[in-house]
């Protein structure tokens, strides 16, 4: 039968054996919990705090007693056990929402953000799209922003973080249409569609908001910005009006990225380039109709062109050559090759050999000349023989890397083609409709989809007229609609454009004045901005902000001035953009234009959603006294160099001449543990909700809580792509639990400490305490620098290194004897508690930006009554400057030498223990020889230090340490010898400790047994117990059944 009688525990105490562990550390806090209150090695139970009279605590103590079959020491009540209500288990599913509720009810963010004395700090939130649940990339983005905002709050800055959502555009419109039967879609009016789209967007925003909040992200969630809000839409129109007034907006017919699957123009940022796209490319011969001097002796001949878009041949209006390249008229030596009927063609000289291989024929040069010599040549269109068209001089885009060196030019279907066409006055011809089908202008191809049967029909027709030299598949990058995942086309349509040329140089100058993190972002956005074409800002959709243009019903001429836009803007500010569809034209015009209303129609185009989000600086930051414009910081994914970063820059520079941000940070994408992109088809998608709350199978998908997710974000180098998976999360969770155990240890050992009245002055602290405070101050400086430079993974490495190397492997191991065994009010214990207090406060504020729930939970368990209600109200912990200023280089060298000596001692003890010579390290006496022990300085003494702390035996965790000659140390059976920097040769021998084992501290002493009332105690424990007036009670008698 188990023993039934157990001792009572003090309220809040944790069941514990009498003495601290005395084995030298070999691991770390993050690898093992050597000093955790739940560690099996210390005997502390893995449970929540137990309270007096708790049946559970009694059962646990009984079970442990039975399992170990050891009696409890009669002196266990005299040991100063750690006490704290701070649980080792995070209980994140319950505790994190409780802490978030505490922040919300006490308006911690609002009060700290406004009351802080420092300057204003604004991180402007890039709006996620409101069309579905959040993914792990969203989580990383918002959590990174929260790290920064919380740190700035702790540093005393005024912070107001306004979250935003992008709520217009095609994806939402498509979601709405997909939810409606096709027949009903035809009956939808623009207003019906818009009302449904708004409802969908607002519902999605509400859902995403709750998910963001669960991550522990602080923001003004009650007052977010949405691009569908009337106030926002009005501000957007205000920016548009300024750009019109500055001459940056025009209407033109130009080729744009057109999505047949979405029936709208697209911006570059709305495209993606998937791997593996294959086009049907072809080489075509255009028969020369009119030659020039260099060709007159070689007629008939043809121009050989190459294209990856055969469907654009009907729109051909010229052939372009590079004036500086060398060309040749070659004779086609067909031999037995069928299909090629032309006798002579013109190609670039450098491509002759390549073309011979492709065609399978010989190409014999008959004449060579420069491309410039071909200007004036004309040719007959192979599909429309009545059309005679020119050879024109192109630019550097014509190379000899592929093709023939002659470029088929269709101004209605390509940007370079369009520019060349404008220069030569060519027709901008594009016989393709909104759905990507040939129109009647294409003749016999009418109605065919250009990317499918249209391509095939053109190739067959070219073959039929003997113009097709060769067709072959060609794999290359090709733009796709990022929403529908289908290929797009270049197509000339009437659109509204922002003329980037009008402010390009200003934009490039602004870019150079912004700090880009990483620095490669500067080159990337400079190249994108410097080489971009004019910005097509019109879209052929209904769900968006209308371009407020009116058109003459007869001529099609637009009416849109700064005055008319401003009038519409005033209406939108009150009623929203639905007013554009609800009101009559006369009601949308200023009074002086109303008599023209009968001759006008309203425009049906809406603005590019990148113009929506790109004007957020005007809607959210400008003229808002609670935030700053330009913002201190923008932070988004690296793909936003061509998206939000660029659209925001262009609109701000075009209207105000300044960038909207001082600094820009980009992060990479999230991949799985194998480095693969996440996709549902691969089954490797990590849902942040499952990380926090767990899945259906909690063993396979445990609930880690928000702090573990945040800890993962802080552990990765976000400047490039990062990985996540079940294995990585498990490791992160282990790190979190051990860090939590460290903080619990600090809290538990400060339960009876008041720093205001019981702290020991710095100059009176033992050397070991001053050393660890110096190390901690250095670590905090590095942590602060890591936060200042947004290197959060560096924060983790610095904190990890300090906790592992300085605390777990050294200081806290050595401190247990002082904390548990020495008198509660003794100098030795109070000096250690003074250090632990600074360590705790510093670690909590340093961890708070990353692990706010952990930091706040621990803060709420502080034993000092007059602390701030929240760790975030306390501000960033600033260690005493004397920790560094009063610590010399010589002091550091002395402690480096002492720790080097400790390593040699530990090695010798390990060998002795492996050979069963000693068990615990306190069973040993170490005999130490040091060649140059003067280098130990004031670090440690062999014995009898004035403060009773800086003795070698406490550093080594042994019962005795004795200075001896080398031969004495080496004469021990178990010994170790080494060279230690600063000390020279060191030799350590291990002997059995003298005397008996103290029943309270487990150290060995000759004084044990010499005291009549307390025969089990050593000379250290006796006065402590006597001062307490403690008298041992008779041991409990086991009762059997």
LINLIN-V963145 format. One record per backbone hydrogen bond with DSSP energy under -1.0 kcal/mol. NH is the residue of the N-H (numbers start at 1). CO is the residue of the C=O. Records with the same first field share a line. If there is no record, write none. Layout:
# LINLIN-V963145
NH=CO, CO
This chain:
# LINLIN-V963145
13=10
32=28
39=36
43=39
45=15
47=45
50=13
54=51
58=54
59=55
60=56
61=57
62=58
63=59
64=60
65=61
66=62
67=63
68=64
69=65
76=73
78=75
79=76
80=820
81=79
83=748
84=12
94=91
95=91
96=92
98=94
99=95
100=96
101=97
102=98
103=99
104=100
105=101
106=102
108=103
111=107
112=108
113=109
114=110
115=111
116=112
118=156
121=158
124=633
130=166
131=129
139=135
140=136
141=137
142=138
143=139
144=140
145=141
146=142
147=143
148=144
149=145
150=146
151=147
152=148
153=149
154=150
155=151
156=153
157=152
158=119
165=225
166=128
169=543
173=169
174=170
175=171
176=172
177=173
178=174
180=177
185=181
186=182
187=184
188=185
193=189
194=190
195=191
196=192
197=193
198=194
199=195
200=196
201=197
202=198
203=199
204=200
205=201
206=202
207=203
208=204
209=205
210=206
211=207
212=208
213=209
214=210
216=213
217=212
220=161
221=219
223=220
225=163
227=165
229=226
233=229
234=230
235=231
236=232
237=233
238=234
239=235
240=236
241=237
242=238
243=239
244=240
245=241
246=242
247=244
248=243
250=497
252=495
254=493
256=491
258=489
259=264
263=259
264=259
266=257
270=267
271=268
272=480
279=474
281=279, 472
282=307
283=470
284=305
285=467
286=303
288=301
289=378
290=378
295=292
296=292
298=295
302=344
303=286
304=346
305=284
307=282
312=309
313=310
315=312
316=313
317=409
318=409
319=390
320=407
321=392
325=322
327=369
328=347
329=367
330=345
331=364
332=343
333=362
334=332
337=334
345=330
346=302
347=328
348=404
349=326
351=348
352=349
355=351
356=352
357=353
358=354
359=355
360=356
362=333
364=331
366=329
367=329
369=327
371=325
372=323
373=370
374=371
375=372
377=374
378=290
379=389
380=287
381=387
387=384
389=379
391=377
392=319
394=321
398=395
407=320
409=318
413=410
418=414
419=415
420=416
421=417
422=418
423=419
424=420
426=421
429=427
432=430
433=437
436=433
438=448
439=431
442=439
443=440
445=442
446=443
447=438
448=445
450=436
452=449
454=449
456=452
457=453
458=454
459=455
460=456
461=457
462=458
463=459
464=460
465=461
466=463
467=462
469=283
470=283
472=281
474=279
476=277
480=272
481=486
482=270
485=481
488=479
489=258
491=256
492=412
493=254
495=252
497=250
498=535
499=248
500=498
502=499
503=500
504=500
507=503
508=504
509=505
510=506
511=507
512=508
513=510
514=511
515=662
517=664
521=518
522=519
524=520
525=521
526=522
527=523
528=524
529=525
530=526
531=527
535=498
537=496
539=606
541=539
544=542
547=605
549=547
550=559
551=601
552=557
553=599
556=552
559=550
565=561
566=562
567=563
568=564
569=565
570=566
571=567
572=568
573=569
575=571
576=572
579=576
580=577
581=578
582=578
583=579
588=585
593=590
594=591
596=593
597=594
599=596
600=597
601=551
603=549
606=539
607=545
608=537
611=608
612=608
613=609
614=610
615=612
616=613
619=615
620=616
622=617
624=621
627=624
631=660
632=122
633=122
634=663
636=665
638=667
640=637
641=638
642=639
645=640
647=643
648=644
649=645
650=646
651=647
652=648
653=649
654=650
655=651
656=652
657=653
662=631
664=515
665=634
666=517
667=636
668=718
671=722
672=676
675=672
684=679
691=687
692=688
693=689
694=690
695=701
701=697
704=691
709=705
710=706
711=707
712=708
713=709
714=710
715=711
718=716
720=717
722=669
724=671
729=725
730=726
731=727
732=728
733=729
734=730
735=731
736=732
737=733
738=734
739=735
740=736
741=737
742=738
743=739
744=740
745=741
746=742
747=743
748=744
749=745
750=747
753=750
757=754
758=754
764=761
765=762
770=766
771=767
772=768
773=769
774=770
775=771
776=772
777=773
778=774
779=775
780=776
781=777
782=778
783=779
784=780
785=781
786=782
787=783
788=784
789=785
790=787
791=786
792=790
795=791
796=792
797=793
798=794
799=795
800=796
801=797
802=798
803=799
804=800
805=801
806=802
807=802
808=803
809=804
811=806
812=807
814=810
815=811
816=812
819=815
820=816
821=817
822=817
826=823
830=826
831=827
832=828
833=829
834=830
835=831
836=832
837=833
838=834
839=835
840=836
841=837
842=838
843=839
844=840
845=841
846=842
847=843
848=844
851=847
855=851
856=852
857=853
858=854
859=855
860=856
861=858
862=859
873=870
876=154
883=880
884=881
885=881
886=882
887=884
892=888
893=889
894=890
895=891
896=892
897=893
898=894
899=895
900=896
901=897
902=898
903=899
904=900
905=901
906=902
907=903
908=904
909=905
910=906
911=907
912=908
913=909
914=910
915=911
916=913
917=912
923=920
924=921
925=991
926=960
927=989
928=962
929=987
931=985
932=983
935=932
936=933
937=934
939=936
941=950
948=945
951=949
952=941
955=951
956=952
957=953
958=953
959=924
960=924
962=926
964=928
969=965
970=966
972=969
976=988
978=986
980=984
983=980
984=980
986=978
987=929
988=976
989=927
990=974
991=925
993=923
996=1005
998=1003
999=1016
1002=998
1005=996
1009=1015
1010=1007
1017=1014
1022=1018
1025=1021
1026=1022
1027=1023
1028=1024
1029=1026
1030=1025
